[in-house]
Amino acid sequence: MRLKNRVDRPSTDSPSRLRFNPHHYPRIRKALASILGIAICAASLVAPSVASPISAYGLAAPVSPSPEAYAIIDADRGVILESRDLHTPRNAASMVKLATVLTAVTHLDPKVGVPISVRAAAEPTMRIGMPAGEVWPLEQMINSALMVSANDASWAIAECSGGSVEGFATQAQQLLARLGARDGKFSDPAGLDDENSFGGGSFLSPWDLAVIGRNALAVPRIAAATNSREISFIDVSGRPHRYINHNKTLLNGYAGANGLKTGFTDNAGRTLIASATRDGRTMIAVVFGTYDTAGWAGALLDQGFASDPRLKVEGERLPPVRIKEAKSKRGVKAVCAEGVSNPGVIAGASAGVSTPSGATGSTSTSAPSKPSTPRQGASGDSASGGSIWSTIGAWFAALIGVLAVLVILRRRAVLRRRRMRAERRRAIARAQRAGSIHVIDAKTPTGRVDARRRRR
């Protein structure tokens, strides 16, 4: 009895009485659990504000060297917050397509049908394979140029707007001067800058891109195209198209991102003009000369949003937005510039910008404009196909696919026969060990079963 009392009620100098054990105290245990839960929640809330490799708005910190040239623009006030080599013209790659589309929307009826010439269809990659002779709605052309950087669409737009690529270069240069982009020169509407380019390529400065980007955001159909993550539509010949925006890293990774355009050529490297809107403020970042363009754009946009809008900024100010879109004129046939064969308005054509979205157009076609010698080579954002070479390539790919299927089927048949022979050998071996058979055929070794019969 004394032993039981000593176990149930240890003395004050017992080690178990001196050592704290929370399991003996239910209320204390619950309190500790509550405190631990509160601490975890607090840590999760505080963690984003602690210095880390993740931007406050979602993108990882840049991993490449700082850009060779850049600009941070407060788009609402038109102020350059910070920059490097602001007025030095550079190869702008496919960011040039923003200027191409801006020029086109100031000259072309929104419902115009844009014909594909042999020259445009032969553009090197990136292209979406618009066959020469087809006529596409302007909106589908704009989406193709801005979302997936289609060079063939850019050239077709230029030919329709300016009568020729040569005429369009003058047209675009005049528009940029009127908007306030004064540093560079415009030549190739797709942004090419190698031997395949027109006029040696276009050169634009961060200032020029800031002017172009700010005006582009003021045009709803351009802003909508650059902000779309994905669109789908049916072209005039019934072919389905599905576009994933080349700027998806920024659009999907940075909170508030709403455009604008990526670019890449061997000469320019990777380039990006990006925009985002947060808390009623819109910022634009222009990045040249670094491979992690999205990371740097995110960092620059962060810096722009961290600035105080109430403070006076000493930076240069952009000219006011001056872009004016061409409007549809009632009773007037929508056509391309003089000298470009065009059937006019494509009734009911619309590309849409939502996901998914569909659009169809008429199948009317027109004779292509006078072709020049098709150019070859590749310098652009990506790769695709087009014209007769895409057809030959498709047949060749189909042939390779058929041969690959035949090789796979042959390989499977060989492996199946091997497995059957191996299983047959294993079955014979099991039967011989069990003594159920002596000899299967002349090639089968008799083994220990026949030896045992001889001993008998």
C-alpha positions as CSV (number, residue, x, y, z in Angstrom):
1,M,0.0,0.0,0.0
2,R,2.8,2.3,0.8
3,L,4.5,1.5,-2.5
4,K,1.3,2.3,-4.4
5,N,1.0,5.7,-2.6
6,R,4.6,6.5,-3.5
7,V,4.0,5.8,-7.2
8,D,0.8,7.7,-7.4
9,R,1.9,10.6,-5.3
10,P,5.7,11.2,-5.6
11,S,7.4,13.2,-3.0
12,T,8.5,16.8,-3.6
13,D,12.1,15.8,-4.1
14,S,11.2,13.2,-6.8
15,P,12.7,13.9,-10.3
16,S,9.3,13.6,-11.9
17,R,8.0,16.4,-9.7
18,L,10.9,18.6,-10.5
19,R,10.8,18.1,-14.3
20,F,8.2,20.0,-16.3
21,N,6.0,17.8,-18.4
22,P,3.2,19.6,-20.3
23,H,1.4,16.3,-20.9
24,H,0.4,16.5,-17.2
25,Y,-1.3,19.9,-17.8
26,P,-4.0,19.9,-20.5
27,R,-4.6,23.6,-20.3
28,I,-1.0,24.4,-20.7
29,R,-0.8,22.0,-23.6
30,K,-3.7,23.7,-25.4
31,A,-2.2,27.2,-24.7
32,L,1.2,26.1,-26.2
33,A,-0.6,24.8,-29.3
34,S,-2.5,28.0,-29.8
35,I,0.7,30.1,-29.4
36,L,2.5,27.8,-31.9
37,G,-0.3,28.3,-34.4
38,I,-0.3,32.1,-34.0
39,A,3.4,32.1,-34.5
40,I,3.2,30.1,-37.7
41,C,0.5,32.4,-39.1
42,A,2.5,35.5,-38.2
43,A,5.6,34.1,-39.9
44,S,3.7,33.4,-43.1
45,L,2.4,37.0,-43.1
46,V,5.8,38.6,-42.3
47,A,7.8,36.4,-44.7
48,P,6.9,38.3,-47.9
49,S,8.2,41.5,-46.5
50,V,11.6,40.0,-45.5
51,A,14.3,40.3,-48.1
52,S,14.1,37.2,-50.3
53,P,14.7,36.2,-54.0
54,I,10.9,36.6,-54.7
55,S,9.5,39.9,-55.9
56,A,6.7,41.5,-53.8
57,Y,4.5,41.0,-56.9
58,G,5.4,37.4,-57.7
59,L,8.4,37.2,-60.1
60,A,11.7,35.9,-59.0
61,A,14.6,38.4,-58.7
62,P,16.6,38.7,-61.9
63,V,19.4,36.2,-62.4
64,S,21.2,37.9,-65.3
65,P,23.5,41.0,-65.3
66,S,21.8,44.4,-65.3
67,P,20.4,45.6,-68.6
68,E,22.6,47.5,-71.0
69,A,19.8,50.0,-71.4
70,Y,16.5,50.5,-69.6
71,A,13.8,52.9,-68.6
72,I,11.1,53.0,-65.9
73,I,8.1,55.1,-66.9
74,D,5.2,56.4,-64.8
75,A,2.7,56.0,-67.6
76,D,0.0,58.1,-65.9
77,R,2.2,61.2,-65.5
78,G,4.4,60.5,-68.5
79,V,7.6,60.7,-66.4
80,I,10.9,58.8,-66.8
81,L,11.6,57.8,-63.3
82,E,15.0,56.2,-64.0
83,S,16.9,55.2,-67.0
84,R,20.2,54.1,-68.6
85,D,21.2,55.1,-72.1
86,L,17.8,56.6,-72.6
87,H,18.4,58.1,-76.0
88,T,20.7,55.5,-77.6
89,P,19.0,53.8,-80.5
90,R,19.4,50.0,-80.5
91,N,18.2,46.9,-82.4
92,A,14.7,46.6,-80.8
93,A,13.8,43.1,-82.3
94,S,10.1,42.4,-82.2
95,M,9.3,45.3,-80.0
96,V,9.2,47.1,-83.3
97,K,5.9,45.3,-84.0
98,L,4.2,47.7,-81.6
99,A,5.1,50.6,-83.8
100,T,4.0,48.6,-86.9
101,V,0.5,48.0,-85.4
102,L,0.3,51.6,-84.1
103,T,1.0,52.9,-87.6
104,A,-1.5,50.5,-89.2
105,V,-4.4,51.4,-86.8
106,T,-4.0,55.1,-87.7
107,H,-4.4,54.4,-91.4
108,L,-6.5,51.3,-91.9
109,D,-10.2,50.8,-91.4
110,P,-10.8,48.4,-88.5
111,K,-12.8,46.1,-90.8
112,V,-10.3,46.0,-93.7
113,G,-9.3,42.7,-95.2
114,V,-5.5,42.3,-95.3
115,P,-4.3,40.3,-98.3
116,I,-1.2,38.1,-98.0
117,S,1.4,38.7,-100.7
118,V,4.0,36.2,-101.8
119,R,6.6,38.5,-100.3
120,A,4.8,38.5,-96.9
121,A,4.2,34.7,-96.9
122,A,7.9,34.1,-97.5
123,E,9.0,36.0,-94.4
124,P,11.4,34.0,-92.2
125,T,10.3,32.7,-88.8
126,M,8.5,33.5,-86.6
127,R,5.6,33.1,-89.0
128,I,2.2,31.4,-88.7
129,G,2.0,30.2,-92.3
130,M,-0.5,32.6,-93.9
131,P,-0.8,31.3,-97.5
132,A,-0.2,33.9,-100.3
133,G,-3.5,35.0,-101.8
134,E,-5.6,34.7,-98.6
135,V,-7.2,37.8,-97.1
136,W,-7.4,38.0,-93.3
137,P,-9.2,40.4,-91.0
138,L,-7.0,43.1,-89.6
139,E,-7.8,42.1,-86.0
140,Q,-6.5,38.6,-86.5
141,M,-3.4,40.1,-88.1
142,I,-2.9,42.3,-85.0
143,N,-3.2,39.4,-82.6
144,S,-0.8,37.3,-84.7
145,A,1.8,40.1,-84.7
146,L,1.6,41.1,-81.1
147,M,0.9,37.8,-79.3
148,V,3.1,35.3,-81.2
149,S,5.3,37.8,-83.1
150,A,4.3,36.7,-86.6
151,N,6.6,38.2,-89.2
152,D,4.3,37.3,-92.1
153,A,1.4,39.1,-90.4
154,S,3.6,42.2,-89.7
155,W,4.7,42.4,-93.4
156,A,1.1,41.9,-94.7
157,I,-0.1,44.7,-92.4
158,A,2.7,47.0,-93.6
159,E,2.0,46.3,-97.3
160,C,-1.7,47.0,-96.7
161,S,-1.2,50.2,-94.8
162,G,1.7,51.7,-96.9
163,G,1.1,50.2,-100.3
164,S,4.5,48.5,-99.9
165,V,7.0,47.9,-97.1
166,E,9.1,50.7,-98.5
167,G,6.1,53.1,-98.3
168,F,5.2,51.8,-94.9
169,A,8.7,52.6,-93.5
170,T,8.1,56.3,-94.4
171,Q,4.6,56.2,-93.0
172,A,5.8,54.7,-89.7
173,Q,8.7,57.1,-89.4
174,Q,6.4,60.1,-89.8
175,L,4.0,58.7,-87.1
176,L,6.8,58.1,-84.6
177,A,8.1,61.7,-85.1
178,R,4.5,63.0,-84.5
179,L,4.2,60.9,-81.3
180,G,7.6,62.2,-80.0
181,A,9.8,59.2,-80.7
182,R,12.8,61.1,-82.0
183,D,16.0,59.0,-81.5
184,G,15.8,56.0,-83.9
185,K,14.7,55.0,-87.4
186,F,12.0,52.7,-88.6
187,S,12.6,50.3,-91.5
188,D,11.7,46.6,-91.1
189,P,8.1,46.2,-89.8
190,A,8.8,42.8,-88.2
191,G,11.9,43.9,-86.3
192,L,14.4,41.8,-88.2
193,D,17.9,43.1,-88.3
194,D,20.0,40.6,-90.3
195,E,20.5,39.9,-94.0
196,N,16.8,39.1,-94.2
197,S,15.7,42.5,-92.9
198,F,14.5,45.5,-94.9
199,G,16.8,48.5,-94.7
200,G,19.1,46.9,-92.2
201,G,16.4,46.8,-89.5
202,S,14.8,49.3,-87.2
203,F,16.7,51.0,-84.3
204,L,14.8,52.5,-81.4
205,S,15.9,53.9,-78.0
206,P,14.3,53.3,-74.6
207,W,12.8,56.7,-75.0
208,D,11.2,55.8,-78.3
209,L,9.9,52.6,-76.8
210,A,8.5,54.5,-73.9
211,V,6.6,56.8,-76.2
212,I,5.4,53.9,-78.3
213,G,4.3,51.8,-75.3
214,R,2.4,54.6,-73.7
215,N,0.5,55.3,-76.9
216,A,-0.1,51.6,-77.5
217,L,-1.8,51.3,-74.1
218,A,-4.2,54.0,-75.2
219,V,-5.5,51.9,-78.1
220,P,-8.0,49.3,-76.6
221,R,-7.5,46.6,-79.3
222,I,-3.7,46.8,-79.0
223,A,-3.8,46.8,-75.2
224,A,-6.2,43.9,-75.2
225,A,-4.0,41.8,-77.6
226,T,-0.8,42.4,-75.6
227,N,-2.7,41.5,-72.3
228,S,-4.3,38.3,-73.6
229,R,-2.7,35.1,-72.3
230,E,-4.3,32.9,-74.9
231,I,-6.8,33.2,-77.8
232,S,-8.3,30.8,-80.3
233,F,-10.0,31.5,-83.6
234,I,-10.7,30.0,-87.0
235,D,-9.1,31.7,-90.0
236,V,-10.7,32.4,-93.4
237,S,-9.9,29.0,-94.7
238,G,-11.3,27.1,-91.7
239,R,-8.0,26.4,-90.0
240,P,-8.0,26.6,-86.2
241,H,-5.4,28.7,-84.4
242,R,-4.5,28.9,-80.8
243,Y,-2.0,31.5,-79.6
244,I,-0.2,31.5,-76.3
245,N,1.3,34.9,-75.6
246,H,5.1,35.0,-75.9
247,N,5.0,37.4,-72.9
248,K,3.5,34.7,-70.7
249,T,6.3,34.8,-68.0
250,L,5.4,38.3,-67.1
251,L,1.7,38.0,-67.6
252,N,1.4,34.9,-65.5
253,G,4.1,35.7,-62.9
254,Y,3.7,39.4,-62.1
255,A,0.6,40.7,-60.4
256,G,-1.1,43.4,-62.3
257,A,0.9,42.8,-65.6
258,N,-1.0,43.8,-68.7
259,G,1.4,43.7,-71.6
260,L,3.3,44.7,-73.8
261,K,5.8,42.9,-76.2
262,T,8.8,40.6,-76.1
263,G,11.6,40.5,-78.7
264,F,14.6,38.5,-79.7
265,T,17.1,38.4,-82.6
266,D,20.8,37.4,-82.6
267,N,21.9,41.0,-82.9
268,A,19.5,42.5,-80.4
269,G,19.5,39.7,-77.9
270,R,16.4,39.5,-75.6
271,T,14.4,42.7,-75.3
272,L,11.1,43.5,-73.5
273,I,8.7,46.4,-73.0
274,A,6.4,45.5,-70.1
275,S,3.5,47.3,-68.4
276,A,1.5,46.7,-65.2
277,T,-1.2,48.4,-63.3
278,R,-1.6,48.3,-59.5
279,D,-3.6,50.5,-57.1
280,G,-4.7,52.8,-59.9
281,R,-1.1,53.4,-61.2
282,T,0.4,52.1,-64.5
283,M,4.1,51.6,-65.0
284,I,6.1,50.7,-68.1
285,A,9.5,49.1,-68.1
286,V,11.8,48.9,-71.2
287,V,14.7,46.4,-71.0
288,F,17.6,46.0,-73.5
289,G,20.7,43.8,-73.3
290,T,20.1,41.1,-70.7
291,Y,18.7,37.6,-71.0
292,D,16.4,37.6,-67.9
293,T,14.2,40.3,-69.3
294,A,11.1,39.3,-67.4
295,G,13.0,39.3,-64.1
296,W,14.5,42.7,-64.7
297,A,11.2,44.1,-65.9
298,G,9.6,42.9,-62.7
299,A,12.3,44.5,-60.6
300,L,12.0,47.8,-62.5
301,L,8.2,47.8,-62.2
302,D,8.6,47.2,-58.4
303,Q,10.8,50.2,-58.2
304,G,8.3,52.3,-60.1
305,F,5.4,51.3,-57.9
306,A,7.6,52.0,-54.8
307,S,8.0,55.6,-55.9
308,D,5.8,58.2,-54.3
309,P,3.4,59.7,-56.8
310,R,3.1,62.9,-54.7
311,L,6.7,63.8,-55.1
312,K,8.0,65.9,-57.9
313,V,10.2,63.9,-60.3
314,E,13.2,65.5,-62.0
315,G,13.2,63.0,-64.9
316,E,12.3,63.8,-68.5
317,R,8.7,63.9,-69.4
318,L,7.1,62.2,-72.3
319,P,5.0,64.1,-74.8
320,P,1.2,63.6,-74.3
321,V,-0.5,60.7,-76.0
322,R,-1.3,61.7,-79.5
323,I,-2.4,58.5,-81.2
324,K,-5.7,58.7,-83.2
325,E,-7.2,55.5,-84.6
326,A,-8.8,55.4,-88.1
327,K,-12.6,54.9,-87.8
328,S,-14.9,52.9,-90.1
329,K,-16.7,55.2,-92.5
330,R,-20.3,54.4,-93.2
331,G,-20.9,53.6,-96.9
332,V,-17.1,53.7,-97.7
333,K,-15.5,50.4,-98.7
334,A,-12.6,49.5,-96.5
335,V,-9.5,48.8,-98.6
336,C,-5.8,48.8,-98.3
337,A,-3.6,51.5,-99.6
338,E,-3.5,52.2,-103.3
339,G,-1.6,49.6,-105.2
340,V,-2.5,46.7,-103.0
341,S,-5.1,44.3,-104.4
342,N,-7.8,44.0,-101.7
343,P,-11.4,42.8,-101.9
344,G,-12.6,45.1,-99.1
345,V,-14.4,44.5,-95.9
346,I,-14.6,40.9,-94.6
347,A,-18.1,40.7,-93.1
348,G,-18.4,39.5,-89.6
349,A,-14.7,38.8,-89.1
350,S,-13.4,39.1,-85.6
351,A,-10.5,37.5,-83.8
352,G,-11.5,38.1,-80.2
353,V,-9.1,38.3,-77.3
354,S,-10.5,36.1,-74.6
355,T,-9.8,32.5,-73.8
356,P,-11.1,30.6,-75.5
357,S,-12.4,32.8,-78.3
358,G,-13.5,32.0,-81.8
359,A,-13.8,34.0,-85.0
360,T,-14.5,33.2,-88.6
361,G,-14.3,35.2,-91.8
362,S,-15.3,34.9,-95.4
363,T,-13.1,32.8,-97.7
364,S,-12.8,35.5,-100.3
365,T,-9.3,35.9,-101.6
366,S,-7.5,38.3,-103.9
367,A,-4.5,38.2,-106.1
368,P,-1.3,39.0,-104.2
369,S,0.6,42.1,-104.6
370,K,3.6,42.1,-106.9
371,P,6.0,39.7,-105.2
372,S,9.7,40.2,-104.7
373,T,12.2,37.4,-104.5
374,P,11.2,35.3,-101.5
375,R,13.7,35.7,-98.7
376,Q,15.2,32.9,-96.8
377,G,16.9,32.5,-93.4
378,A,15.6,32.8,-89.9
379,S,16.0,35.6,-87.4
380,G,13.1,36.2,-85.1
381,D,11.4,35.1,-81.9
382,S,10.6,31.5,-82.8
383,A,10.0,29.1,-85.6
384,S,7.0,28.1,-87.6
385,G,6.2,27.3,-91.2
386,G,4.7,28.8,-94.3
387,S,4.3,28.9,-98.1
388,I,5.3,25.9,-100.3
389,W,8.2,25.0,-98.0
390,S,5.9,24.4,-95.1
391,T,3.8,22.1,-97.3
392,I,7.0,20.1,-98.2
393,G,8.0,20.1,-94.6
394,A,4.6,18.8,-93.5
395,W,4.8,15.9,-96.0
396,F,8.3,15.1,-94.9
397,A,7.3,15.2,-91.3
398,A,4.4,13.0,-92.0
399,L,6.7,10.5,-93.8
400,I,9.1,10.5,-90.9
401,G,6.2,9.9,-88.5
402,V,5.0,6.9,-90.5
403,L,8.4,5.4,-90.6
404,A,8.8,6.0,-86.9
405,V,5.5,4.2,-86.3
406,L,6.6,1.2,-88.4
407,V,9.9,1.0,-86.6
408,I,8.1,1.0,-83.2
409,L,5.6,-1.7,-84.4
410,R,8.5,-3.8,-85.7
411,R,10.4,-3.4,-82.5
412,R,7.4,-4.4,-80.5
413,A,6.9,-7.5,-82.6
414,V,10.5,-8.6,-82.2
415,L,10.3,-8.1,-78.4
416,R,7.1,-10.1,-78.3
417,R,8.6,-13.0,-80.1
418,R,11.6,-12.9,-77.9
419,R,9.4,-13.0,-74.8
420,M,7.4,-15.9,-76.3
421,R,10.7,-17.9,-76.9
422,A,12.0,-17.1,-73.5
423,E,8.7,-18.2,-71.9
424,R,8.8,-21.4,-73.9
425,R,12.3,-22.2,-72.7
426,R,11.3,-21.5,-69.1
427,A,8.2,-23.8,-69.5
428,I,10.4,-26.6,-70.9
429,A,12.9,-26.2,-68.1
430,R,10.1,-26.3,-65.4
431,A,8.6,-29.4,-67.0
432,Q,11.9,-31.2,-67.1
433,R,12.6,-30.4,-63.5
434,A,9.2,-31.7,-62.6
435,G,9.8,-34.9,-64.5
436,S,6.7,-34.5,-66.6
437,I,8.5,-34.6,-69.9
438,H,11.7,-36.3,-71.1
439,V,12.4,-35.0,-74.6
440,I,10.4,-32.3,-76.4
441,D,12.3,-32.3,-79.7
442,A,15.7,-33.2,-81.0
443,K,17.2,-29.8,-80.0
444,T,16.0,-30.0,-76.4
445,P,18.7,-31.3,-74.0
446,T,17.4,-34.3,-72.0
447,G,18.9,-33.1,-68.7
448,R,18.8,-35.0,-65.4
449,V,15.4,-36.6,-66.0
450,D,16.7,-38.9,-68.8
451,A,19.9,-39.6,-66.7
452,R,17.7,-40.8,-63.8
453,R,15.8,-43.1,-66.2
454,R,19.1,-44.6,-67.4
455,R,20.2,-45.3,-63.9
456,R,17.0,-47.2,-63.3
